[in-house]
Amino acid sequence: MARLMLGHKSNRTDVMRLMIKVGDDGVIQDAKFKTYGCGSAIASSSLLTEWVKGKTLDEAATIKNTEIAEELALPPVKIHCSVLAESAVKSAIADYNKKQAAS
């Protein structure tokens, strides 16, 4: 049975909620986001959901904000948006691991 996990991160201006659906094999089957913030934050969230689909949790955990920033060509003043995305995926994975340990 697939489990739905939630990662939630915010800074002073942007809020990102990432939901991942993880299969029994530990592979992310689906990912969705809800982001309140600037266009760069929304783009970072969207790219992240595309990148994590089909990856194992360990593979998804290796995604770095610098990779997101480079792919989107984010200017230095918008790097915090890619940091938010990296933090959200790590939070969702931590939520999954916590719930797995409890069951």
N, CA, C and O atoms as a printed pandas DataFrame, in Angstrom:
     atom_number atom_name residue_name chain_id  residue_number  x_coord  y_coord  z_coord
0              1         N          MET        A               1    0.838   -1.180    0.000
1              2        CA          MET        A               1    0.000    0.000    0.000
2              3         C          MET        A               1    0.884    1.245    0.000
3              4         O          MET        A               1    1.787    1.367    0.828
4              5         N          ALA        A               2    0.634    2.138   -0.897
5              6        CA          ALA        A               2    1.407    3.378   -0.987
6              7         C          ALA        A               2    1.027    4.300    0.166
7              8         O          ALA        A               2   -0.116    4.313    0.622
8              9         N          ARG        A               3    2.001    5.065    0.621
9             10        CA          ARG        A               3    1.754    6.009    1.708
10            11         C          ARG        A               3    1.989    7.423    1.202
11            12         O          ARG        A               3    2.880    7.676    0.392
12            13         N          LEU        A               4    1.175    8.326    1.694
13            14        CA          LEU        A               4    1.291    9.735    1.329
14            15         C          LEU        A               4    1.996   10.463    2.461
15            16         O          LEU        A               4    1.551   10.410    3.607
16            17         N          MET        A               5    3.085   11.139    2.150
17            18        CA          MET        A               5    3.863   11.860    3.147
18            19         C          MET        A               5    3.845   13.348    2.826
19            20         O          MET        A               5    3.645   13.754    1.682
20            21         N          LEU        A               6    4.052   14.132    3.843
21            22        CA          LEU        A               6    3.966   15.578    3.702
22            23         C          LEU        A               6    5.244   16.228    4.187
23            24         O          LEU        A               6    5.717   15.936    5.285
24            25         N          GLY        A               7    5.799   17.098    3.384
25            26        CA          GLY        A               7    6.918   17.936    3.794
26            27         C          GLY        A               7    6.447   19.374    3.747
27            28         O          GLY        A               7    5.795   19.783    2.786
28            29         N          HIS        A               8    6.763   20.139    4.759
29            30        CA          HIS        A               8    6.284   21.521    4.830
30            31         C          HIS        A               8    7.445   22.389    5.280
31            32         O          HIS        A               8    8.039   22.141    6.329
32            33         N          LYS        A               9    7.765   23.392    4.504
33            34        CA          LYS        A               9    8.838   24.307    4.860
34            35         C          LYS        A               9    8.417   25.719    4.516
35            36         O          LYS        A               9    7.653   25.945    3.578
36            37         N          SER        A              10    8.923   26.665    5.283
37            38        CA          SER        A              10    8.636   28.062    4.977
38            39         C          SER        A              10    9.805   28.937    5.408
39            40         O          SER        A              10   10.586   28.581    6.290
40            41         N          ASN        A              11    9.896   30.070    4.771
41            42        CA          ASN        A              11   10.777   31.121    5.243
42            43         C          ASN        A              11    9.871   32.317    5.480
43            44         O          ASN        A              11    8.657   32.146    5.587
44            45         N          ARG        A              12   10.397   33.469    5.562
45            46        CA          ARG        A              12    9.542   34.609    5.905
46            47         C          ARG        A              12    8.536   34.978    4.828
47            48         O          ARG        A              12    7.502   35.571    5.134
48            49         N          THR        A              13    8.811   34.644    3.586
49            50        CA          THR        A              13    7.917   35.087    2.516
50            51         C          THR        A              13    7.287   33.962    1.710
51            52         O          THR        A              13    6.238   34.166    1.099
52            53         N          ASP        A              14    7.891   32.790    1.691
53            54        CA          ASP        A              14    7.401   31.689    0.864
54            55         C          ASP        A              14    7.063   30.480    1.727
55            56         O          ASP        A              14    7.735   30.208    2.722
56            57         N          VAL        A              15    6.021   29.764    1.338
57            58        CA          VAL        A              15    5.622   28.535    2.024
58            59         C          VAL        A              15    5.467   27.452    0.970
59            60         O          VAL        A              15    4.804   27.652   -0.047
60            61         N          MET        A              16    6.082   26.307    1.219
61            62        CA          MET        A              16    6.011   25.185    0.284
62            63         C          MET        A              16    5.527   23.947    1.026
63            64         O          MET        A              16    6.048   23.592    2.083
64            65         N          ARG        A              17    4.528   23.303    0.454
65            66        CA          ARG        A              17    4.031   22.035    0.982
66            67         C          ARG        A              17    4.226   21.001   -0.121
67            68         O          ARG        A              17    3.723   21.165   -1.232
68            69         N          LEU        A              18    4.955   19.944    0.190
69            70        CA          LEU        A              18    5.242   18.886   -0.775
70            71         C          LEU        A              18    4.620   17.590   -0.283
71            72         O          LEU        A              18    4.844   17.177    0.855
72            73         N          MET        A              19    3.839   16.950   -1.142
73            74        CA          MET        A              19    3.240   15.661   -0.818
74            75         C          MET        A              19    3.829   14.623   -1.758
75            76         O          MET        A              19    3.834   14.805   -2.975
76            77         N          ILE        A              20    4.332   13.521   -1.177
77            78        CA          ILE        A              20    4.860   12.443   -2.003
78            79         C          ILE        A              20    4.112   11.161   -1.694
79            80         O          ILE        A              20    3.773   10.883   -0.544
80            81         N          LYS        A              21    3.860   10.388   -2.733
81            82        CA          LYS        A              21    3.220    9.086   -2.598
82            83         C          LYS        A              21    4.307    8.047   -2.836
83            84         O          LYS        A              21    4.903    7.986   -3.912
84            85         N          VAL        A              22    4.556    7.223   -1.804
85            86        CA          VAL        A              22    5.648    6.258   -1.844
86            87         C          VAL        A              22    5.078    4.853   -1.911
87            88         O          VAL        A              22    4.222    4.485   -1.106
88            89         N          GLY        A              23    5.551    4.069   -2.868
89            90        CA          GLY        A              23    5.113    2.687   -3.013
90            91         C          GLY        A              23    5.798    1.777   -2.008
91            92         O          GLY        A              23    6.721    2.191   -1.307
92            93         N          ASP        A              24    5.340    0.535   -1.946
93            94        CA          ASP        A              24    5.921   -0.448   -1.032
94            95         C          ASP        A              24    7.399   -0.695   -1.318
95            96         O          ASP        A              24    8.146   -1.113   -0.433
96            97         N          ASP        A              25    7.812   -0.439   -2.536
97            98        CA          ASP        A              25    9.208   -0.645   -2.927
98            99         C          ASP        A              25   10.097    0.556   -2.600
99           100         O          ASP        A              25   11.287    0.547   -2.916
100          101         N          GLY        A              26    9.529    1.589   -1.969
101          102        CA          GLY        A              26   10.302    2.767   -1.597
102          103         C          GLY        A              26   10.523    3.750   -2.728
103          104         O          GLY        A              26   11.337    4.666   -2.613
104          105         N          VAL        A              27    9.797    3.561   -3.824
105          106        CA          VAL        A              27    9.917    4.467   -4.973
106          107         C          VAL        A              27    8.784    5.490   -4.919
107          108         O          VAL        A              27    7.634    5.147   -4.646
108          109         N          ILE        A              28    9.121    6.724   -5.178
109          110        CA          ILE        A              28    8.124    7.792   -5.181
110          111         C          ILE        A              28    7.275    7.653   -6.438
111          112         O          ILE        A              28    7.770    7.792   -7.557
112          113         N          GLN        A              29    6.006    7.381   -6.240
113          114        CA          GLN        A              29    5.081    7.172   -7.353
114          115         C          GLN        A              29    4.500    8.478   -7.875
115          116         O          GLN        A              29    4.234    8.613   -9.069
116          117         N          ASP        A              30    4.302    9.439   -6.977
117          118        CA          ASP        A              30    3.707   10.709   -7.373
118          119         C          ASP        A              30    4.163   11.788   -6.407
119          120         O          ASP        A              30    4.532   11.499   -5.269
120          121         N          ALA        A              31    4.136   13.015   -6.859
121          122        CA          ALA        A              31    4.500   14.157   -6.021
122          123         C          ALA        A              31    3.658   15.349   -6.449
123          124         O          ALA        A              31    3.438   15.589   -7.636
124          125         N          LYS        A              32    3.199   16.080   -5.457
125          126        CA          LYS        A              32    2.392   17.278   -5.708
126          127         C          LYS        A              32    2.866   18.370   -4.753
127          128         O          LYS        A              32    3.469   18.093   -3.716
128          129         N          PHE        A              33    2.584   19.593   -5.119
129          130        CA          PHE        A              33    2.999   20.694   -4.254
130          131         C          PHE        A              33    1.930   21.767   -4.186
131          132         O          PHE        A              33    1.069   21.884   -5.058
132          133         N          LYS        A              34    2.014   22.535   -3.134
133          134        CA          LYS        A              34    1.236   23.765   -2.996
134          135         C          LYS        A              34    2.226   24.777   -2.447
135          136         O          LYS        A              34    2.760   24.614   -1.350
136          137         N          THR        A              35    2.460   25.814   -3.217
137          138        CA          THR        A              35    3.438   26.823   -2.827
138          139         C          THR        A              35    2.803   28.199   -2.864
139          140         O          THR        A              35    2.126   28.572   -3.822
140          141         N          TYR        A              36    3.038   28.935   -1.807
141          142        CA          TYR        A              36    2.636   30.335   -1.736
142          143         C          TYR        A              36    3.919   31.145   -1.762
143          144         O          TYR        A              36    4.719   31.077   -0.829
144          145         N          GLY        A              37    4.117   31.905   -2.820
145          146        CA          GLY        A              37    5.332   32.693   -2.922
146          147         C          GLY        A              37    5.529   33.201   -4.335
147          148         O          GLY        A              37    4.601   33.236   -5.144
148          149         N          CYS        A              38    6.739   33.585   -4.605
149          150        CA          CYS        A              38    7.069   34.171   -5.906
150          151         C          CYS        A              38    7.145   33.094   -6.988
151          152         O          CYS        A              38    7.074   31.899   -6.700
152          153         N          GLY        A              39    7.289   33.529   -8.212
153          154        CA          GLY        A              39    7.378   32.615   -9.342
154          155         C          GLY        A              39    8.550   31.658   -9.240
155          156         O          GLY        A              39    8.451   30.508   -9.669
156          157         N          SER        A              40    9.660   32.117   -8.678
157          158        CA          SER        A              40   10.832   31.246   -8.530
158          159         C          SER        A              40   10.572   30.128   -7.532
159          160         O          SER        A              40   11.054   29.010   -7.716
160          161         N          ALA        A              41    9.821   30.411   -6.486
161          162        CA          ALA        A              41    9.468   29.377   -5.506
162          163         C          ALA        A              41    8.537   28.350   -6.136
163          164         O          ALA        A              41    8.685   27.149   -5.912
164          165         N          ILE        A              42    7.588   28.821   -6.918
165          166        CA          ILE        A              42    6.648   27.916   -7.593
166          167         C          ILE        A              42    7.389   27.065   -8.622
167          168         O          ILE        A              42    7.147   25.862   -8.719
168          169         N          ALA        A              43    8.284   27.676   -9.383
169          170        CA          ALA        A              43    9.063   26.931  -10.379
170          171         C          ALA        A              43    9.957   25.890   -9.711
171          172         O          ALA        A              43   10.089   24.775  -10.216
172          173         N          SER        A              44   10.566   26.237   -8.588
173          174        CA          SER        A              44   11.408   25.284   -7.854
174          175         C          SER        A              44   10.588   24.092   -7.379
175          176         O          SER        A              44   11.038   22.949   -7.460
176          177         N          SER        A              45    9.394   24.359   -6.887
177          178        CA          SER        A              45    8.497   23.292   -6.429
178          179         C          SER        A              45    8.099   22.383   -7.578
179          180         O          SER        A              45    8.125   21.159   -7.453
180          181         N          SER        A              46    7.734   22.983   -8.684
181          182        CA          SER        A              46    7.295   22.220   -9.845
182          183         C          SER        A              46    8.412   21.327  -10.376
183          184         O          SER        A              46    8.191   20.149  -10.657
184          185         N          LEU        A              47    9.600   21.884  -10.513
185          186        CA          LEU        A              47   10.740   21.104  -10.988
186          187         C          LEU        A              47   11.030   19.950  -10.036
187          188         O          LEU        A              47   11.287   18.827  -10.472
188          189         N          LEU        A              48   10.990   20.227   -8.748
189          190        CA          LEU        A              48   11.255   19.184   -7.756
190          191         C          LEU        A              48   10.282   18.019   -7.899
191          192         O          LEU        A              48   10.697   16.861   -7.843
192          193         N          THR        A              49    8.995   18.306   -8.084
193          194        CA          THR        A              49    8.022   17.213   -8.210
194          195         C          THR        A              49    8.314   16.364   -9.441
195          196         O          THR        A              49    8.125   15.148   -9.409
196          197         N          GLU        A              50    8.768   16.980  -10.517
197          198        CA          GLU        A              50    9.114   16.211  -11.717
198          199         C          GLU        A              50   10.352   15.356  -11.479
199          200         O          GLU        A              50   10.413   14.211  -11.928
200          201         N          TRP        A              51   11.319   15.898  -10.789
201          202        CA          TRP        A              51   12.571   15.178  -10.554
202          203         C          TRP        A              51   12.418   13.995   -9.605
203          204         O          TRP        A              51   13.097   12.984   -9.787
204          205         N          VAL        A              52   11.547   14.088   -8.596
205          206        CA          VAL        A              52   11.473   13.003   -7.605
206          207         C          VAL        A              52   10.633   11.817   -8.065
207          208         O          VAL        A              52   10.818   10.709   -7.561
208          209         N          LYS        A              53    9.727   12.018   -8.995
209          210        CA          LYS        A              53    8.878   10.910   -9.459
210          211         C          LYS        A              53    9.742    9.808  -10.062
211          212         O          LYS        A              53   10.586   10.059  -10.922
212          213         N          GLY        A              54    9.509    8.570   -9.587
213          214        CA          GLY        A              54   10.262    7.424  -10.089
214          215         C          GLY        A              54   11.587    7.193   -9.393
215          216         O          GLY        A              54   12.276    6.217   -9.691
216          217         N          LYS        A              55   11.958    8.068   -8.472
217          218        CA          LYS        A              55   13.205    7.905   -7.723
218          219         C          LYS        A              55   12.926    7.204   -6.395
219          220         O          LYS        A              55   11.821    7.276   -5.857
220          221         N          THR        A              56   13.945    6.531   -5.882
221          222        CA          THR        A              56   13.844    5.994   -4.528
222          223         C          THR        A              56   13.973    7.162   -3.559
223          224         O          THR        A              56   14.374    8.260   -3.945
224          225         N          LEU        A              57   13.633    6.919   -2.317
225          226        CA          LEU        A              57   13.768    7.976   -1.311
226          227         C          LEU        A              57   15.223    8.408   -1.171
227          228         O          LEU        A              57   15.514    9.594   -1.021
228          229         N          ASP        A              58   16.139    7.433   -1.222
229          230        CA          ASP        A              58   17.562    7.771   -1.122
230          231         C          ASP        A              58   18.012    8.638   -2.291
231          232         O          ASP        A              58   18.780    9.584   -2.110
232          233         N          GLU        A              59   17.535    8.316   -3.488
233          234        CA          GLU        A              59   17.888    9.123   -4.661
234          235         C          GLU        A              59   17.309   10.528   -4.545
235          236         O          GLU        A              59   17.989   11.508   -4.849
236          237         N          ALA        A              60   16.070   10.628   -4.111
237          238        CA          ALA        A              60   15.424   11.940   -3.974
238          239         C          ALA        A              60   16.126   12.795   -2.925
239          240         O          ALA        A              60   16.195   14.017   -3.053
240          241         N          ALA        A              61   16.645   12.142   -1.887
241          242        CA          ALA        A              61   17.322   12.875   -0.813
242          243         C          ALA        A              61   18.624   13.515   -1.279
243          244         O          ALA        A              61   19.144   14.412   -0.615
244          245         N          THR        A              62   19.154   13.067   -2.409
245          246        CA          THR        A              62   20.421   13.629   -2.894
246          247         C          THR        A              62   20.233   14.880   -3.751
247          248         O          THR        A              62   21.214   15.516   -4.137
248          249         N          ILE        A              63   18.995   15.237   -4.051
249          250        CA          ILE        A              63   18.751   16.445   -4.854
250          251         C          ILE        A              63   19.176   17.671   -4.051
251          252         O          ILE        A              63   18.744   17.866   -2.914
252          253         N          LYS        A              64   20.012   18.477   -4.647
253          254        CA          LYS        A              64   20.554   19.660   -3.980
254          255         C          LYS        A              64   19.925   20.931   -4.539
255          256         O          LYS        A              64   19.537   20.994   -5.706
256          257         N          ASN        A              65   19.836   21.920   -3.695
257          258        CA          ASN        A              65   19.274   23.197   -4.128
258          259         C          ASN        A              65   20.085   23.806   -5.261
259          260         O          ASN        A              65   19.530   24.498   -6.115
260          261         N          THR        A              66   21.378   23.562   -5.279
261          262        CA          THR        A              66   22.219   24.124   -6.336
262          263         C          THR        A              66   21.846   23.554   -7.707
263          264         O          THR        A              66   21.939   24.250   -8.718
264          265         N          GLU        A              67   21.424   22.288   -7.739
265          266        CA          GLU        A              67   20.993   21.677   -9.002
266          267         C          GLU        A              67   19.700   22.325   -9.498
267          268         O          GLU        A              67   19.536   22.585  -10.690
268          269         N          ILE        A              68   18.793   22.579   -8.563
269          270        CA          ILE        A              68   17.524   23.237   -8.910
270          271         C          ILE        A              68   17.798   24.654   -9.411
271          272         O          ILE        A              68   17.272   25.071  -10.443
272          273         N          ALA        A              69   18.627   25.386   -8.668
273          274        CA          ALA        A              69   18.953   26.765   -9.038
274          275         C          ALA        A              69   19.620   26.827  -10.410
275          276         O          ALA        A              69   19.331   27.721  -11.205
276          277         N          GLU        A              70   20.512   25.878  -10.684
277          278        CA          GLU        A              70   21.198   25.857  -11.982
278          279         C          GLU        A              70   20.224   25.540  -13.116
279          280         O          GLU        A              70   20.251   26.190  -14.161
280          281         N          GLU        A              71   19.367   24.545  -12.909
281          282        CA          GLU        A              71   18.407   24.154  -13.949
282          283         C          GLU        A              71   17.458   25.304  -14.294
283          284         O          GLU        A              71   17.106   25.501  -15.457
284          285         N          LEU        A              72   17.052   26.056  -13.276
285          286        CA          LEU        A              72   16.109   27.157  -13.484
286          287         C          LEU        A              72   16.804   28.494  -13.754
287          288         O          LEU        A              72   16.146   29.501  -14.018
288          289         N          ALA        A              73   18.133   28.493  -13.687
289          290        CA          ALA        A              73   18.916   29.725  -13.861
290          291         C          ALA        A              73   18.436   30.817  -12.904
291          292         O          ALA        A              73   18.222   31.963  -13.299
292          293         N          LEU        A              74   18.275   30.433  -11.640
293          294        CA          LEU        A              74   17.812   31.394  -10.633
294          295         C          LEU        A              74   18.903   32.422  -10.342
295          296         O          LEU        A              74   20.072   32.061  -10.212
296          297         N          PRO        A              75   18.537   33.686  -10.239
297          298        CA          PRO        A              75   19.518   34.702   -9.851
298          299         C          PRO        A              75   19.850   34.551   -8.363
299          300         O          PRO        A              75   19.077   33.951   -7.615
300          301         N          PRO        A              76   20.985   35.086   -7.935
301          302        CA          PRO        A              76   21.397   34.936   -6.533
302          303         C          PRO        A              76   20.336   35.355   -5.508
303          304         O          PRO        A              76   20.250   34.757   -4.435
304          305         N          VAL        A              77   19.536   36.366   -5.823
305          306        CA          VAL        A              77   18.525   36.819   -4.861
306          307         C          VAL        A              77   17.357   35.840   -4.730
307          308         O          VAL        A              77   16.510   36.009   -3.853
308          309         N          LYS        A              78   17.299   34.827   -5.585
309          310        CA          LYS        A              78   16.209   33.844   -5.545
310          311         C          LYS        A              78   16.683   32.444   -5.140
311          312         O          LYS        A              78   15.914   31.487   -5.218
312          313         N          ILE        A              79   17.930   32.319   -4.714
313          314        CA          ILE        A              79   18.467   31.014   -4.318
314          315         C          ILE        A              79   17.670   30.428   -3.157
315          316         O          ILE        A              79   17.548   29.207   -3.050
316          317         N          HIS        A              80   17.128   31.274   -2.290
317          318        CA          HIS        A              80   16.355   30.763   -1.146
318          319         C          HIS        A              80   15.172   29.906   -1.602
319          320         O          HIS        A              80   14.707   29.050   -0.850
320          321         N          CYS        A              81   14.688   30.124   -2.806
321          322        CA          CYS        A              81   13.565   29.331   -3.324
322          323         C          CYS        A              81   13.990   27.891   -3.573
323          324         O          CYS        A              81   13.227   26.962   -3.305
324          325         N          SER        A              82   15.203   27.701   -4.083
325          326        CA          SER        A              82   15.701   26.344   -4.307
326          327         C          SER        A              82   16.042   25.670   -2.981
327          328         O          SER        A              82   15.889   24.456   -2.847
328          329         N          VAL        A              83   16.498   26.440   -2.007
329          330        CA          VAL        A              83   16.769   25.895   -0.670
330          331         C          VAL        A              83   15.469   25.398   -0.046
331          332         O          VAL        A              83   15.442   24.349    0.597
332          333         N          LEU        A              84   14.410   26.147   -0.236
333          334        CA          LEU        A              84   13.092   25.758    0.271
334          335         C          LEU        A              84   12.661   24.420   -0.322
335          336         O          LEU        A              84   12.129   23.569    0.392
336          337         N          ALA        A              85   12.884   24.227   -1.612
337          338        CA          ALA        A              85   12.510   22.972   -2.274
338          339         C          ALA        A              85   13.316   21.800   -1.726
339          340         O          ALA        A              85   12.756   20.743   -1.436
340          341         N          GLU        A              86   14.620   21.979   -1.585
341          342        CA          GLU        A              86   15.457   20.908   -1.029
342          343         C          GLU        A              86   15.014   20.566    0.390
343          344         O          GLU        A              86   14.933   19.392    0.748
344          345         N          SER        A              87   14.732   21.568    1.184
345          346        CA          SER        A              87   14.283   21.336    2.559
346          347         C          SER        A              87   12.945   20.610    2.600
347          348         O          SER        A              87   12.735   19.751    3.457
348          349         N          ALA        A              88   12.048   20.940    1.695
349          350        CA          ALA        A              88   10.725   20.309    1.674
350          351         C          ALA        A              88   10.820   18.826    1.350
351          352         O          ALA        A              88   10.135   18.016    1.976
352          353         N          VAL        A              89   11.656   18.452    0.383
353          354        CA          VAL        A              89   11.773   17.028    0.042
354          355         C          VAL        A              89   12.428   16.264    1.189
355          356         O          VAL        A              89   12.042   15.130    1.473
356          357         N          LYS        A              90   13.397   16.861    1.841
357          358        CA          LYS        A              90   14.033   16.194    2.985
358          359         C          LYS        A              90   13.037   16.041    4.132
359          360         O          LYS        A              90   13.054   15.033    4.838
360          361         N          SER        A              91   12.183   17.022    4.317
361          362        CA          SER        A              91   11.150   16.951    5.347
362          363         C          SER        A              91   10.142   15.848    5.043
363          364         O          SER        A              91    9.736   15.116    5.946
364          365         N          ALA        A              92    9.737   15.722    3.792
365          366        CA          ALA        A              92    8.787   14.674    3.404
366          367         C          ALA        A              92    9.395   13.288    3.604
367          368         O          ALA        A              92    8.716   12.367    4.058
368          369         N          ILE        A              93   10.666   13.143    3.267
369          370        CA          ILE        A              93   11.348   11.857    3.449
370          371         C          ILE        A              93   11.486   11.540    4.936
371          372         O          ILE        A              93   11.298   10.393    5.343
372          373         N          ALA        A              94   11.809   12.534    5.740
373          374        CA          ALA        A              94   11.907   12.327    7.189
374          375         C          ALA        A              94   10.559   11.916    7.764
375          376         O          ALA        A              94   10.496   11.060    8.647
376          377         N          ASP        A              95    9.480   12.519    7.272
377          378        CA          ASP        A              95    8.129   12.157    7.707
378          379         C          ASP        A              95    7.843   10.701    7.369
379          380         O          ASP        A              95    7.290    9.965    8.187
380          381         N          TYR        A              96    8.218   10.287    6.167
381          382        CA          TYR        A              96    8.018    8.893    5.746
382          383         C          TYR        A              96    8.798    7.945    6.664
383          384         O          TYR        A              96    8.247    6.961    7.158
384          385         N          ASN        A              97   10.077    8.246    6.887
385          386        CA          ASN        A              97   10.911    7.382    7.725
386          387         C          ASN        A              97   10.391    7.297    9.151
387          388         O          ASN        A              97   10.430    6.230    9.765
388          389         N          LYS        A              98    9.909    8.407    9.678
389          390        CA          LYS        A              98    9.350    8.429   11.034
390          391         C          LYS        A              98    8.109    7.542   11.113
391          392         O          LYS        A              98    7.947    6.782   12.067
392          393         N          LYS        A              99    7.245    7.639   10.123
393          394        CA          LYS        A              99    6.016    6.835   10.127
394          395         C          LYS        A              99    6.307    5.359    9.888
395          396         O          LYS        A              99    5.613    4.496   10.425
396          397         N          GLN        A             100    7.327    5.063    9.088
397          398        CA          GLN        A             100    7.715    3.667    8.868
398          399         C          GLN        A             100    8.256    3.053   10.154
399          400         O          GLN        A             100    7.954    1.902   10.471
400          401         N          ALA        A             101    9.051    3.815   10.891
401          402        CA          ALA        A             101    9.630    3.317   12.141
402          403         C          ALA        A             101    8.557    3.079   13.195
403          404         O          ALA        A             101    8.689    2.185   14.031
404          405         N          ALA        A             102    7.500    3.875   13.154
405          406        CA          ALA        A             102    6.422    3.754   14.143
406          407         C          ALA        A             102    5.477    2.601   13.831
407          408         O          ALA        A             102    4.745    2.148   14.711
408          409         N          SER        A             103    5.483    2.121   12.588
409          410        CA          SER        A             103    4.521    1.060   12.241
410          411         C          SER        A             103    5.112   -0.329   12.344
411          412         O          SER        A             103    4.423   -1.315   12.083
